[in-house]
Amino acid sequence: MNPANQICRGQPRNQRQIFDSSAIALNDHSLRNQSAVRRCILRTFAVNIRLQKRKRVLWRRLIKENDIIHRLDRLKHGCAFVLRQDGAERSFVKLNRSISIEADHQKIAQLPRHREARHVTGMQKIEAAVGPDDRLPGLARGVANCQKSGPFHSFCSRFPSTHENEVPCGEWPTQVEPVLSPHVPVERVSMRTVRIGNGCGFWGDSPDAPLRLVQTGQLDYLTLEYLAELTMSILALQKQKDPKLGYATDFVKVLTELAPELERQPDLKIVTNAGGMNPIECARRIQEIVPGMRIAVVSGDDLLPRLDELLATGHTLNHLDTGEPLSMIRDRVVSANAYLGSAPIASALADGARIVITGRVADACLVVGPLIHEFGWQSDELLSAATVAGHLIECGAQATGGLWIHADRSTNLENIGYPIAVVSESGEFLITKPEGTGGVVNCETISEQLLYEVGDPARYITPDVVADFTSLQLNQAGKDTVRVTDCRGKPATDSYKVSVAYRDGYTAAGTLVLAGPHAREHAQHSGEIILARLKQCGCEFEHSLIEVIGEGEEVMLRLAVRDARRANVERFTRELAPLVTSGYAGTTGYTTGRAAVREVFAYWPTLISKSALEAKVEHLV
């Protein structure tokens, strides 16, 4: 079906696959000869009728990215403006955030100031931009008919004319002088982009990174990724001790520092999984810091309260590696959380949330959710692109030079910048960092992060899509900027991954330093001496490990044990210090005190049907 006809028949806006303006390569001749251009512009105005709330974002982004020296016009469905680029003045008609057409500078200046003409139809603005119908051969006549009587006209007619100088809706504006001569080429068609920066890669990451990233990154979204498998078990124990805990408390301090920036940047949004095991209490604490700000809570991932019910109804939750049923360790389970997908995050943003706090979601979903909200993405390829973008920035500075194999002093890691994904509607995106920060973004750093925590690169399974990393193309697009293209994906599976943590005994580890000749041999034997003395008193361990770290005449002995019996592990902690007087000469390093006994939490990966649970979105205002 003809794209213009589809629009004329009132196709809803969320069917974005109807016509992709990025697919048209405009040149000197296409402006006059390709009716697709006109249909594309018509569609963008139809879309903009429903996107008036986003106009403020357009102008803020223009102010950030360009030196606007004269704002000539601002219409309901488009605007004209002059930019200074490369020292020269250039005029544009801005049709929406997706299309900018370079215009004749003198004729733009002749446009009437349309503060009064705010109800002029979208077609009139098209005429003002590209000229009347007879100047563009090949224009489908159905477009004109649609403008006068079809659903596009019905949209415009909702805005009554209130000024005597306005042109009535639906009439062809023959009296409006064209702004863009047919002989002026279209300069560019720029896709709309969204800037998402990640300021935290784990609970314990740099406390200063989020604020610095927000201040320098020109972000639309800030993500903060706090959770790991071990983190969830720690948070579960905290919640057991205090029902108001169980979330990443570092987020409270971070948000306190970010609160002034949220006021200064009203379009900035934050998406984080800091909620951990208790997202609602986390949100209530944040509400105290930013009262009146709309906060959304995503929950439904916590399966622990329903675990017995799930097991009783046939969800065996078998271990992914061994196949053993969860019932074997049910009495020792501390936490059980499903990795939810991006849909509830997108829903929360669509409902107007400035801050979205989740429990356990797949790491990349902190990025995928905002992109679904912004672009309406549904195809596997686009969801795969969003997933790759999220995966590349989820570990923070690991994508900008942290742990890079070729890092040296010149990498300036002391001032390392955190990553930003600049994502286009087309699915292509850039990975970069704030200008002037340390670190580096190149194909090596991005490749290293791409393969981090990946099993099969051709099947990176997430709740939203199965991404294929083998099709990706990485290209250096500039200093500290890598372009990522050719993302492919397959439909998501019908199950969620579940992370279960369970108690698995106790552990302790201690160290000693040995110096002098034969230090390495003496250290190895010292570890054996300690284990032998413990065996003599009846303490043997399920697991033990002797490590000698270093070379030469000074080394460190590290000795660790693990056992289900806490008493045995506690006895071990009292056996290291005696070697200072009953071991080899040169034994020292005992001044830090006895080693601490810690509980061990083991990891049980499993799957559960998506039909067995439902995500929940709540709002706090």
ChimeraX attribute file (.defattr): number of C-alpha atoms within 10 A of each C-alpha:
attribute: neighborCount
match mode: 1-to-1
recipient: residues
	/A:1	6
	/A:2	12
	/A:3	16
	/A:4	21
	/A:5	15
	/A:6	14
	/A:7	23
	/A:8	24
	/A:9	13
	/A:10	15
	/A:11	14
	/A:12	12
	/A:13	16
	/A:14	11
	/A:15	11
	/A:16	14
	/A:17	11
	/A:18	17
	/A:19	19
	/A:20	13
	/A:21	21
	/A:22	17
	/A:23	9
	/A:24	14
	/A:25	11
	/A:26	16
	/A:27	13
	/A:28	13
	/A:29	13
	/A:30	16
	/A:31	22
	/A:32	22
	/A:33	16
	/A:34	16
	/A:35	16
	/A:36	20
	/A:37	20
	/A:38	24
	/A:39	21
	/A:40	20
	/A:41	22
	/A:42	23
	/A:43	23
	/A:44	22
	/A:45	22
	/A:46	25
	/A:47	17
	/A:48	21
	/A:49	16
	/A:50	12
	/A:51	12
	/A:52	12
	/A:53	10
	/A:54	13
	/A:55	19
	/A:56	11
	/A:57	15
	/A:58	15
	/A:59	15
	/A:60	12
	/A:61	15
	/A:62	14
	/A:63	12
	/A:64	11
	/A:65	10
	/A:66	12
	/A:67	12
	/A:68	16
	/A:69	12
	/A:70	13
	/A:71	11
	/A:72	17
	/A:73	19
	/A:74	18
	/A:75	20
	/A:76	19
	/A:77	26
	/A:78	22
	/A:79	20
	/A:80	24
	/A:81	21
	/A:82	23
	/A:83	18
	/A:84	14
	/A:85	11
	/A:86	7
	/A:87	7
	/A:88	7
	/A:89	13
	/A:90	15
	/A:91	22
	/A:92	23
	/A:93	26
	/A:94	22
	/A:95	23
	/A:96	21
	/A:97	21
	/A:98	17
	/A:99	21
	/A:100	21
	/A:101	21
	/A:102	23
	/A:103	26
	/A:104	20
	/A:105	16
	/A:106	11
	/A:107	15
	/A:108	23
	/A:109	16
	/A:110	12
	/A:111	16
	/A:112	13
	/A:113	13
	/A:114	16
	/A:115	11
	/A:116	15
	/A:117	18
	/A:118	17
	/A:119	23
	/A:120	25
	/A:121	28
	/A:122	29
	/A:123	27
	/A:124	20
	/A:125	25
	/A:126	23
	/A:127	20
	/A:128	23
	/A:129	28
	/A:130	25
	/A:131	22
	/A:132	18
	/A:133	16
	/A:134	8
	/A:135	14
	/A:136	19
	/A:137	12
	/A:138	14
	/A:139	19
	/A:140	17
	/A:141	9
	/A:142	13
	/A:143	19
	/A:144	17
	/A:145	13
	/A:146	20
	/A:147	24
	/A:148	17
	/A:149	13
	/A:150	18
	/A:151	17
	/A:152	25
	/A:153	21
	/A:154	16
	/A:155	17
	/A:156	21
	/A:157	16
	/A:158	10
	/A:159	13
	/A:160	11
	/A:161	18
	/A:162	12
	/A:163	12
	/A:164	9
	/A:165	9
	/A:166	14
	/A:167	18
	/A:168	18
	/A:169	24
	/A:170	23
	/A:171	16
	/A:172	18
	/A:173	21
	/A:174	13
	/A:175	9
	/A:176	17
	/A:177	19
	/A:178	23
	/A:179	26
	/A:180	25
	/A:181	18
	/A:182	18
	/A:183	11
	/A:184	17
	/A:185	19
	/A:186	20
	/A:187	14
	/A:188	13
	/A:189	18
	/A:190	15
	/A:191	17
	/A:192	18
	/A:193	21
	/A:194	20
	/A:195	19
	/A:196	30
	/A:197	32
	/A:198	31
	/A:199	29
	/A:200	27
	/A:201	22
	/A:202	18
	/A:203	18
	/A:204	10
	/A:205	18
	/A:206	13
	/A:207	16
	/A:208	12
	/A:209	20
	/A:210	22
	/A:211	18
	/A:212	16
	/A:213	22
	/A:214	22
	/A:215	14
	/A:216	14
	/A:217	22
	/A:218	18
	/A:219	23
	/A:220	21
	/A:221	25
	/A:222	25
	/A:223	29
	/A:224	27
	/A:225	24
	/A:226	26
	/A:227	24
	/A:228	15
	/A:229	18
	/A:230	15
	/A:231	18
	/A:232	26
	/A:233	27
	/A:234	18
	/A:235	22
	/A:236	23
	/A:237	16
	/A:238	17
	/A:239	16
	/A:240	12
	/A:241	11
	/A:242	10
	/A:243	12
	/A:244	16
	/A:245	21
	/A:246	26
	/A:247	29
	/A:248	24
	/A:249	15
	/A:250	14
	/A:251	22
	/A:252	18
	/A:253	12
	/A:254	16
	/A:255	18
	/A:256	14
	/A:257	16
	/A:258	19
	/A:259	15
	/A:260	11
	/A:261	15
	/A:262	19
	/A:263	11
	/A:264	10
	/A:265	16
	/A:266	11
	/A:267	15
	/A:268	18
	/A:269	20
	/A:270	25
	/A:271	26
	/A:272	27
	/A:273	27
	/A:274	28
	/A:275	28
	/A:276	32
	/A:277	31
	/A:278	25
	/A:279	26
	/A:280	23
	/A:281	17
	/A:282	25
	/A:283	24
	/A:284	16
	/A:285	15
	/A:286	21
	/A:287	17
	/A:288	12
	/A:289	16
	/A:290	18
	/A:291	12
	/A:292	10
	/A:293	17
	/A:294	18
	/A:295	24
	/A:296	28
	/A:297	27
	/A:298	25
	/A:299	24
	/A:300	18
	/A:301	24
	/A:302	22
	/A:303	18
	/A:304	16
	/A:305	10
	/A:306	12
	/A:307	18
	/A:308	13
	/A:309	12
	/A:310	16
	/A:311	15
	/A:312	10
	/A:313	8
	/A:314	8
	/A:315	17
	/A:316	18
	/A:317	22
	/A:318	18
	/A:319	16
	/A:320	13
	/A:321	9
	/A:322	9
	/A:323	11
	/A:324	14
	/A:325	16
	/A:326	20
	/A:327	14
	/A:328	9
	/A:329	14
	/A:330	13
	/A:331	10
	/A:332	14
	/A:333	21
	/A:334	20
	/A:335	25
	/A:336	25
	/A:337	24
	/A:338	25
	/A:339	22
	/A:340	30
	/A:341	24
	/A:342	26
	/A:343	17
	/A:344	24
	/A:345	33
	/A:346	23
	/A:347	18
	/A:348	26
	/A:349	23
	/A:350	13
	/A:351	13
	/A:352	15
	/A:353	23
	/A:354	19
	/A:355	27
	/A:356	30
	/A:357	30
	/A:358	30
	/A:359	28
	/A:360	31
	/A:361	27
	/A:362	24
	/A:363	27
	/A:364	25
	/A:365	32
	/A:366	33
	/A:367	29
	/A:368	29
	/A:369	27
	/A:370	28
	/A:371	29
	/A:372	22
	/A:373	17
	/A:374	16
	/A:375	18
	/A:376	18
	/A:377	22
	/A:378	15
	/A:379	14
	/A:380	19
	/A:381	21
	/A:382	26
	/A:383	28
	/A:384	28
	/A:385	29
	/A:386	31
	/A:387	30
	/A:388	25
	/A:389	28
	/A:390	25
	/A:391	24
	/A:392	27
	/A:393	32
	/A:394	28
	/A:395	26
	/A:396	28
	/A:397	29
	/A:398	23
	/A:399	32
	/A:400	33
	/A:401	29
	/A:402	20
	/A:403	14
	/A:404	20
	/A:405	10
	/A:406	9
	/A:407	15
	/A:408	11
	/A:409	7
	/A:410	9
	/A:411	17
	/A:412	15
	/A:413	19
	/A:414	10
	/A:415	12
	/A:416	21
	/A:417	30
	/A:418	32
	/A:419	29
	/A:420	32
	/A:421	27
	/A:422	22
	/A:423	23
	/A:424	19
	/A:425	21
	/A:426	18
	/A:427	21
	/A:428	18
	/A:429	22
	/A:430	22
	/A:431	28
	/A:432	28
	/A:433	28
	/A:434	20
	/A:435	11
	/A:436	10
	/A:437	18
	/A:438	19
	/A:439	27
	/A:440	29
	/A:441	26
	/A:442	23
	/A:443	21
	/A:444	18
	/A:445	24
	/A:446	26
	/A:447	13
	/A:448	16
	/A:449	25
	/A:450	18
	/A:451	14
	/A:452	13
	/A:453	10
	/A:454	13
	/A:455	10
	/A:456	12
	/A:457	15
	/A:458	15
	/A:459	16
	/A:460	19
	/A:461	23
	/A:462	25
	/A:463	23
	/A:464	27
	/A:465	26
	/A:466	22
	/A:467	28
	/A:468	22
	/A:469	22
	/A:470	13
	/A:471	14
	/A:472	14
	/A:473	13
	/A:474	17
	/A:475	14
	/A:476	15
	/A:477	15
	/A:478	11
	/A:479	12
	/A:480	18
	/A:481	22
	/A:482	23
	/A:483	21
	/A:484	23
	/A:485	17
	/A:486	17
	/A:487	24
	/A:488	22
	/A:489	23
	/A:490	18
	/A:491	17
	/A:492	16
	/A:493	14
	/A:494	12
	/A:495	17
	/A:496	26
	/A:497	21
	/A:498	21
	/A:499	22
	/A:500	26
	/A:501	26
	/A:502	19
	/A:503	18
	/A:504	17
	/A:505	17
	/A:506	20
	/A:507	26
	/A:508	22
	/A:509	21
	/A:510	21
	/A:511	20
	/A:512	23
	/A:513	19
	/A:514	26
	/A:515	19
	/A:516	15
	/A:517	13
	/A:518	14
	/A:519	25
	/A:520	22
	/A:521	12
	/A:522	22
	/A:523	27
	/A:524	17
	/A:525	15
	/A:526	22
	/A:527	22
	/A:528	14
	/A:529	16
	/A:530	18
	/A:531	21
	/A:532	14
	/A:533	13
	/A:534	17
	/A:535	12
	/A:536	9
	/A:537	9
	/A:538	10
	/A:539	17
	/A:540	19
	/A:541	18
	/A:542	10
	/A:543	11
	/A:544	15
	/A:545	13
	/A:546	18
	/A:547	14
	/A:548	21
	/A:549	13
	/A:550	12
	/A:551	11
	/A:552	11
	/A:553	13
	/A:554	18
	/A:555	21
	/A:556	22
	/A:557	24
	/A:558	18
	/A:559	23
	/A:560	19
	/A:561	22
	/A:562	25
	/A:563	21
	/A:564	17
	/A:565	15
	/A:566	17
	/A:567	12
	/A:568	19
	/A:569	26
	/A:570	18
	/A:571	13
	/A:572	28
	/A:573	20
	/A:574	14
	/A:575	16
	/A:576	23
	/A:577	21
	/A:578	11
	/A:579	18
	/A:580	17
	/A:581	11
	/A:582	9
	/A:583	19
	/A:584	17
	/A:585	15
	/A:586	17
	/A:587	24
	/A:588	18
	/A:589	15
	/A:590	17
	/A:591	8
	/A:592	9
	/A:593	12
	/A:594	18
	/A:595	19
	/A:596	13
	/A:597	19
	/A:598	15
	/A:599	16
	/A:600	18
	/A:601	21
	/A:602	18
	/A:603	18
	/A:604	22
	/A:605	19
	/A:606	22
	/A:607	19
	/A:608	18
	/A:609	13
	/A:610	15
	/A:611	9
	/A:612	10
	/A:613	16
	/A:614	12
	/A:615	14
	/A:616	14
	/A:617	18
	/A:618	14
	/A:619	17
	/A:620	16
	/A:621	12
